[in-house]
Amino acid sequence: MTKIQNETAYKATMERIEELLPLVDDNTPLSDKNLIELDLLSGLVEEYEDEHYPIKSPSLADIMKLRMYEMGLSQAKLSELLGVSPSRISDYFTGRSEPTLKVAREISKKLNIDANIVLGI
């Protein structure tokens, strides 16, 4: 089978997918030509996007910032919660330093972030 070669072909394929979506639903038979075309085009788009628009895993700093937002914490409050200085929190966010094992445990427990994520596994 072929690949999407450029951005123009990608956009045209996306437009065709948008045209096909209203024509199929959960009850559409697997032998329906629109469903088959949609499935094929979706696979081509997925391959193109994986190559040209990869989604990176979020960093620990990104996850911590999200959790701070969700919990309504400022950087100062987070430093109190974790028992480290505000400048140390800033160092974690900028990548100048990484949390010690003790602080990593506190991040995992108090921010409810999976330990594997905190440890970068």
FENBELDA-V317268 format. One record per residue. RES is the residue in one letter. SS is DSSP state (a for helix, b for strand, c for the rest). PHI is phi in degrees with one decimal (* if undefined). Layout:
BEGIN
res->RES ss->SS phi->PHI
res->RES ss->SS phi->PHI
END
This chain:
BEGIN
res->M ss->c phi->*
res->T ss->c phi->-86.1
res->K ss->c phi->-122.0
res->I ss->c phi->-75.8
res->Q ss->c phi->-93.0
res->N ss->c phi->-153.6
res->E ss->a phi->-64.9
res->T ss->a phi->-63.6
res->A ss->a phi->-65.3
res->Y ss->a phi->-61.6
res->K ss->a phi->-63.3
res->A ss->a phi->-64.8
res->T ss->a phi->-65.0
res->M ss->a phi->-63.2
res->E ss->a phi->-62.6
res->R ss->a phi->-65.0
res->I ss->a phi->-60.5
res->E ss->a phi->-61.5
res->E ss->a phi->-70.8
res->L ss->a phi->-79.2
res->L ss->a phi->-54.4
res->P ss->c phi->-69.0
res->L ss->c phi->-88.6
res->V ss->c phi->-129.3
res->D ss->c phi->-149.0
res->D ss->c phi->-64.1
res->N ss->c phi->-96.6
res->T ss->c phi->-68.7
res->P ss->c phi->-63.8
res->L ss->c phi->-63.2
res->S ss->c phi->-88.4
res->D ss->c phi->-67.0
res->K ss->a phi->-64.0
res->N ss->a phi->-67.4
res->L ss->a phi->-66.4
res->I ss->a phi->-62.6
res->E ss->a phi->-63.4
res->L ss->a phi->-60.2
res->D ss->a phi->-63.0
res->L ss->a phi->-63.7
res->L ss->a phi->-65.8
res->S ss->a phi->-62.1
res->G ss->a phi->-64.6
res->L ss->a phi->-64.6
res->V ss->a phi->-64.5
res->E ss->a phi->-59.6
res->E ss->a phi->-62.5
res->Y ss->a phi->-63.7
res->E ss->a phi->-66.4
res->D ss->a phi->-59.9
res->E ss->a phi->-80.5
res->H ss->a phi->-101.6
res->Y ss->c phi->-134.2
res->P ss->c phi->-65.4
res->I ss->c phi->-101.0
res->K ss->c phi->-82.2
res->S ss->c phi->-71.2
res->P ss->c phi->-68.1
res->S ss->c phi->-79.3
res->L ss->a phi->-58.7
res->A ss->a phi->-60.7
res->D ss->a phi->-61.8
res->I ss->a phi->-67.8
res->M ss->a phi->-63.4
res->K ss->a phi->-63.6
res->L ss->a phi->-63.6
res->R ss->a phi->-63.9
res->M ss->a phi->-59.1
res->Y ss->a phi->-61.0
res->E ss->a phi->-63.1
res->M ss->a phi->-92.8
res->G ss->c phi->68.6
res->L ss->c phi->-100.4
res->S ss->c phi->-87.5
res->Q ss->a phi->-64.1
res->A ss->a phi->-65.6
res->K ss->a phi->-65.9
res->L ss->a phi->-64.0
res->S ss->a phi->-63.2
res->E ss->a phi->-63.0
res->L ss->a phi->-60.3
res->L ss->a phi->-91.3
res->G ss->c phi->75.4
res->V ss->c phi->-130.2
res->S ss->c phi->-73.6
res->P ss->a phi->-58.3
res->S ss->a phi->-67.4
res->R ss->a phi->-67.3
res->I ss->a phi->-59.5
res->S ss->a phi->-59.6
res->D ss->a phi->-61.4
res->Y ss->a phi->-63.5
res->F ss->a phi->-69.9
res->T ss->a phi->-90.1
res->G ss->c phi->86.5
res->R ss->c phi->-69.7
res->S ss->c phi->-151.5
res->E ss->c phi->-114.0
res->P ss->c phi->-65.0
res->T ss->c phi->-68.9
res->L ss->a phi->-60.2
res->K ss->a phi->-61.6
res->V ss->a phi->-68.0
res->A ss->a phi->-60.4
res->R ss->a phi->-61.0
res->E ss->a phi->-65.0
res->I ss->a phi->-60.1
res->S ss->a phi->-61.4
res->K ss->a phi->-71.4
res->K ss->a phi->-80.2
res->L ss->c phi->-102.7
res->N ss->c phi->55.3
res->I ss->c phi->-110.7
res->D ss->c phi->-52.1
res->A ss->a phi->-58.2
res->N ss->a phi->-62.3
res->I ss->a phi->-70.4
res->V ss->a phi->-61.3
res->L ss->c phi->-84.7
res->G ss->c phi->76.5
res->I ss->c phi->-91.9
END
